[in-house]
Amino acid sequence: MAAINPRKLLLLIIENWPRKVLAGVLAIFLFVFHRLSILENRFFSAPVQIEGGAELVPANTWPRMVRLRLRGEANSIFPIQENDIVAYLDLRRYNAPGTYRIPVEIRKKGTALGVDPLEITVDPVEISLELDHKTSKYVALVPDFTGYLEPGYEMVSYTLIPTQAVVDGPGKVMENLRELYTEPIDLGGRSDDFSMPLSIRLDDPRITLRGAGTAEFRAFIKRLILIRSFDNLPIIIDGLDERFTAVTEIMPGSIRIQGNQNEIESYAPPENLLRLDCSRITSPGSYTLPVLADIPESFTLVRSDPTAVTVQVRPK
């Protein structure tokens, strides 16, 4: 086999070299264009996390979500889980209060690692933040009641443990913060004591809560007792032997009773509510008899007036 002449090989390589270079560039361009033409886009939204910020924290509100675009091969980008691409603002490079335009950075993890090609773009690319010194304080916890108890019942007391929470946040926000509310407590239709765990509600995203963020609530409920008066009630003669008649003019009486709100508000006294029991009278004469009030067993008699009446009994 004849040996290759290096000179001839060199001449062969450099022969028409501009065309060969152009052909090579064109081949690379076509390869890249082909790769780009088969790449696909995927869009989704991701929450913005705040990282760093041991001394400084955001003092203004900011967009909580950003728009992400993933560009790559379909069989590579669509299996990526959305929570494996993290959008965050890094505050570690800032050391003085002020307003800054902070770039939104991207971190890949899990299913997003090792994917090639993968192009990630974010919108917006930066977020304006006002940074302030972080402060801490104790604030009171307040239960947030909704709805109404069963009619005729009242909540006599409640406990909430703990009664305070420790929160962190920017100084100018913390100055005006006095209390935090729990998640809503629905009282609708309740008539018995009850207890329940509650989450502590944070309505301001600039504030963070230390600890578990929960509280234990217990309510003590009892029936609502009312006192009601009834006046100008007739006092009737009851059980008098047919051989006799009572000749005394008896003035109307009155009573005060107490009971459950529902029952006592709807109660209408009968005509014979107040009476004199004359069933033991066996002869004419003057008798002082107690005034009896036949009220329902669920009520308690507070006062009746008069308590006794004198009657004159004569033969018919």
C-alpha positions as CSV (number, residue, x, y, z in Angstrom):
1,M,0.0,0.0,0.0
2,A,1.5,3.4,-1.0
3,A,2.2,5.9,1.7
4,I,0.1,9.1,1.8
5,N,2.1,12.1,0.8
6,P,1.6,14.8,3.5
7,R,2.1,17.6,1.0
8,K,-0.6,16.2,-1.3
9,L,-2.9,15.8,1.7
10,L,-2.4,19.4,2.8
11,L,-3.1,20.6,-0.7
12,L,-6.2,18.5,-0.8
13,I,-7.5,20.0,2.4
14,I,-6.8,23.6,1.5
15,E,-8.2,23.2,-2.0
16,N,-11.3,25.4,-2.3
17,W,-11.1,26.1,1.4
18,P,-13.6,29.1,1.4
19,R,-16.3,26.8,0.0
20,K,-15.4,24.1,2.6
21,V,-15.6,26.6,5.5
22,L,-18.9,27.9,4.2
23,A,-20.3,24.4,3.9
24,G,-19.2,23.6,7.4
25,V,-20.8,26.8,8.8
26,L,-23.9,26.1,6.9
27,A,-24.1,22.5,8.2
28,I,-23.7,23.8,11.8
29,F,-26.4,26.4,11.2
30,L,-28.8,23.9,9.8
31,F,-28.1,21.5,12.7
32,V,-28.8,24.3,15.3
33,F,-31.8,25.5,13.3
34,H,-33.2,22.0,13.2
35,R,-32.7,21.5,17.0
36,L,-34.4,24.8,17.7
37,S,-37.2,24.0,15.4
38,I,-38.1,20.9,17.3
39,L,-37.9,22.5,20.7
40,E,-41.2,23.3,22.5
41,N,-42.4,25.8,25.1
42,R,-44.1,25.1,28.4
43,F,-45.5,27.9,30.6
44,F,-46.6,27.9,34.3
45,S,-46.6,30.2,37.3
46,A,-44.3,29.8,40.3
47,P,-44.4,31.4,43.8
48,V,-41.6,33.9,44.6
49,Q,-39.6,32.9,47.7
50,I,-37.5,35.4,49.8
51,E,-34.1,34.0,50.8
52,G,-31.5,35.5,53.2
53,G,-32.8,38.6,54.9
54,A,-31.5,37.9,58.4
55,E,-31.4,41.7,59.1
56,L,-33.5,43.2,56.3
57,V,-37.0,42.1,55.2
58,P,-39.5,43.5,52.6
59,A,-41.5,46.4,53.9
60,N,-43.8,46.7,50.8
61,T,-46.0,44.2,49.0
62,W,-44.6,42.5,46.0
63,P,-45.8,40.1,43.2
64,R,-46.2,36.7,44.8
65,M,-46.1,34.8,41.6
66,V,-43.9,35.0,38.4
67,R,-44.4,33.5,35.0
68,L,-41.9,30.9,33.9
69,R,-41.2,29.7,30.3
70,L,-39.4,26.4,29.8
71,R,-38.0,25.7,26.4
72,G,-36.6,22.3,25.4
73,E,-37.5,19.0,23.9
74,A,-41.1,17.9,24.6
75,N,-40.2,14.6,26.2
76,S,-37.8,16.4,28.5
77,I,-39.6,19.5,29.7
78,F,-43.2,18.2,30.2
79,P,-42.2,15.6,32.8
80,I,-40.6,18.3,35.0
81,Q,-42.6,18.9,38.2
82,E,-43.5,22.6,38.7
83,N,-42.1,22.6,42.3
84,D,-38.7,21.5,41.0
85,I,-38.1,25.0,39.6
86,V,-37.8,27.5,42.4
87,A,-38.0,31.3,41.8
88,Y,-36.5,33.4,44.6
89,L,-35.1,36.8,45.6
90,D,-31.8,36.7,47.3
91,L,-31.5,39.5,50.0
92,R,-28.1,38.4,51.3
93,R,-26.2,41.0,49.2
94,Y,-28.1,44.0,50.7
95,N,-27.1,45.4,54.1
96,A,-28.9,48.8,54.4
97,P,-32.6,49.8,54.3
98,G,-33.7,51.2,51.0
99,T,-35.6,50.4,47.8
100,Y,-33.9,48.0,45.4
101,R,-34.7,46.3,42.1
102,I,-33.8,42.7,42.8
103,P,-33.4,40.1,40.1
104,V,-35.6,37.0,40.2
105,E,-33.3,34.0,40.3
106,I,-34.0,30.4,39.4
107,R,-32.9,27.2,41.0
108,K,-33.4,23.8,39.5
109,K,-33.8,20.6,41.6
110,G,-35.3,17.1,41.3
111,T,-36.8,16.4,37.9
112,A,-35.3,19.6,36.4
113,L,-31.7,18.5,37.0
114,G,-29.8,17.0,34.1
115,V,-32.3,18.2,31.4
116,D,-30.5,19.4,28.3
117,P,-31.3,21.4,26.4
118,L,-33.4,23.5,28.9
119,E,-33.8,27.2,28.6
120,I,-35.7,29.0,31.5
121,T,-36.9,32.5,31.3
122,V,-38.9,34.4,34.0
123,D,-41.3,37.3,33.8
124,P,-40.8,39.8,35.4
125,V,-37.0,39.5,35.5
126,E,-36.7,41.7,38.6
127,I,-38.9,43.0,41.4
128,S,-38.8,46.3,43.3
129,L,-38.5,45.8,47.1
130,E,-38.4,48.2,49.9
131,L,-36.2,46.7,52.6
132,D,-36.4,47.6,56.3
133,H,-34.8,46.3,59.5
134,K,-36.5,43.2,60.9
135,T,-38.1,43.6,64.4
136,S,-40.0,41.2,66.7
137,K,-42.8,41.7,69.2
138,Y,-45.6,40.0,71.1
139,V,-49.1,40.6,69.9
140,A,-52.5,39.6,71.3
141,L,-54.5,36.7,69.8
142,V,-58.2,37.5,69.2
143,P,-60.8,34.8,68.2
144,D,-62.8,35.6,65.1
145,F,-66.4,34.7,65.7
146,T,-69.0,34.2,62.9
147,G,-72.6,33.1,63.1
148,Y,-75.0,33.0,66.1
149,L,-75.7,30.5,68.8
150,E,-78.9,28.7,69.0
151,P,-81.6,31.2,70.2
152,G,-81.9,31.2,73.9
153,Y,-78.2,30.4,74.6
154,E,-75.3,32.6,75.4
155,M,-71.5,32.1,75.6
156,V,-70.6,33.0,79.1
157,S,-66.8,32.7,78.7
158,Y,-64.1,31.2,76.5
159,T,-60.4,30.4,76.7
160,L,-57.7,30.8,74.1
161,I,-54.3,29.3,74.6
162,P,-51.8,30.9,74.0
163,T,-53.1,34.4,74.4
164,Q,-50.2,36.0,72.6
165,A,-47.9,35.2,69.6
166,V,-44.4,36.3,68.6
167,V,-44.2,37.8,65.1
168,D,-41.4,39.2,63.0
169,G,-41.6,41.9,60.3
170,P,-40.4,45.2,59.0
171,G,-40.1,48.0,61.6
172,K,-42.7,50.4,60.1
173,V,-45.3,47.6,59.8
174,M,-44.7,46.3,63.4
175,E,-45.3,49.7,64.9
176,N,-49.0,49.6,64.2
177,L,-49.5,45.8,64.8
178,R,-51.5,45.2,68.0
179,E,-53.3,41.9,67.5
180,L,-53.8,38.9,65.3
181,Y,-57.0,37.0,64.6
182,T,-57.6,33.3,64.5
183,E,-59.3,31.5,61.7
184,P,-63.1,32.0,61.8
185,I,-65.0,30.2,64.6
186,D,-68.6,29.3,63.5
187,L,-71.0,29.6,66.3
188,G,-74.0,28.9,64.2
189,G,-76.6,26.7,65.9
190,R,-74.3,25.7,68.9
191,S,-75.9,25.1,72.3
192,D,-73.2,23.2,74.1
193,D,-69.6,23.7,75.3
194,F,-67.1,23.0,72.6
195,S,-63.3,23.1,71.9
196,M,-61.3,23.1,68.7
197,P,-57.7,23.8,67.4
198,L,-57.3,27.0,65.4
199,S,-54.8,28.4,63.0
200,I,-53.6,31.9,63.5
201,R,-54.4,34.1,60.5
202,L,-51.7,36.2,58.9
203,D,-53.3,38.7,56.6
204,D,-50.1,40.6,55.8
205,P,-47.5,38.7,53.8
206,R,-44.8,40.9,55.2
207,I,-45.3,39.4,58.7
208,T,-44.0,35.9,59.8
209,L,-45.2,34.0,62.8
210,R,-42.9,32.1,65.1
211,G,-43.9,28.7,66.5
212,A,-46.6,26.3,65.2
213,G,-49.0,29.0,64.3
214,T,-52.0,27.3,66.1
215,A,-54.0,27.9,69.3
216,E,-56.5,25.9,71.3
217,F,-60.0,27.4,71.8
218,R,-62.7,26.4,74.3
219,A,-66.1,28.0,74.7
220,F,-68.6,27.7,77.6
221,I,-72.2,28.0,76.7
222,K,-75.4,28.0,78.8
223,R,-79.1,28.7,78.4
224,L,-80.0,32.3,78.5
225,I,-82.3,32.9,81.5
226,L,-84.8,35.8,81.4
227,I,-87.2,37.2,84.0
228,R,-90.6,38.3,82.8
229,S,-93.5,40.0,84.6
230,F,-97.2,39.5,84.1
231,D,-99.7,42.1,85.6
232,N,-103.4,42.4,85.9
233,L,-104.0,38.7,86.2
234,P,-107.4,37.6,87.6
235,I,-107.3,35.6,90.9
236,I,-110.0,33.0,90.7
237,I,-111.9,31.1,93.4
238,D,-111.2,27.4,92.9
239,G,-112.8,24.3,94.6
240,L,-115.4,26.1,96.8
241,D,-118.2,23.8,97.9
242,E,-121.4,24.5,95.9
243,R,-123.3,25.3,99.2
244,F,-121.2,28.5,99.7
245,T,-120.3,31.6,97.8
246,A,-117.4,34.1,98.2
247,V,-118.6,37.6,98.6
248,T,-115.2,39.4,98.7
249,E,-114.1,41.6,95.8
250,I,-110.6,40.3,94.7
251,M,-108.2,42.7,93.0
252,P,-106.0,41.4,90.1
253,G,-102.6,40.1,90.9
254,S,-99.1,39.9,89.3
255,I,-96.2,37.6,89.1
256,R,-92.6,37.5,88.0
257,I,-91.1,34.3,86.6
258,Q,-87.7,33.3,85.1
259,G,-86.9,30.7,82.5
260,N,-85.3,29.8,79.2
261,Q,-85.5,32.7,76.8
262,N,-87.2,30.7,74.0
263,E,-89.9,29.4,76.3
264,I,-90.5,32.5,78.4
265,E,-90.8,34.8,75.5
266,S,-93.5,32.7,73.9
267,Y,-95.4,32.0,77.1
268,A,-99.0,33.3,77.5
269,P,-100.5,32.9,81.0
270,P,-103.9,31.2,81.1
271,E,-106.9,32.9,82.8
272,N,-106.7,30.6,85.8
273,L,-103.0,31.1,86.4
274,L,-103.6,32.6,89.9
275,R,-106.1,30.9,92.2
276,L,-107.3,30.5,95.7
277,D,-107.8,26.9,96.8
278,C,-111.1,26.8,98.7
279,S,-111.5,23.0,98.6
280,R,-111.0,22.7,102.4
281,I,-113.6,25.2,103.4
282,T,-116.5,23.4,105.1
283,S,-118.3,26.2,106.8
284,P,-119.0,30.0,106.4
285,G,-116.5,32.4,107.7
286,S,-113.5,34.6,106.9
287,Y,-110.5,32.8,105.5
288,T,-107.0,34.1,104.5
289,L,-105.7,31.8,101.7
290,P,-102.4,31.8,99.8
291,V,-102.4,32.8,96.2
292,L,-101.3,29.8,94.1
293,A,-99.5,30.3,90.7
294,D,-99.8,27.3,88.4
295,I,-96.7,28.0,86.3
296,P,-95.0,25.4,84.0
297,E,-92.4,23.3,85.8
298,S,-89.6,24.7,83.6
299,F,-90.2,28.2,85.1
300,T,-89.2,29.5,88.5
301,L,-91.5,31.8,90.4
302,V,-89.6,34.9,91.5
303,R,-92.4,36.9,93.1
304,S,-96.2,37.0,93.3
305,D,-98.4,39.8,94.5
306,P,-100.4,39.5,96.5
307,T,-99.2,36.4,98.3
308,A,-102.5,35.9,100.1
309,V,-106.1,37.1,100.0
310,T,-108.8,37.1,102.7
311,V,-112.2,35.9,101.5
312,Q,-115.6,36.0,103.1
313,V,-117.6,32.8,102.6
314,R,-121.3,32.7,103.1
315,P,-124.1,30.1,102.5
316,K,-125.8,30.5,99.1
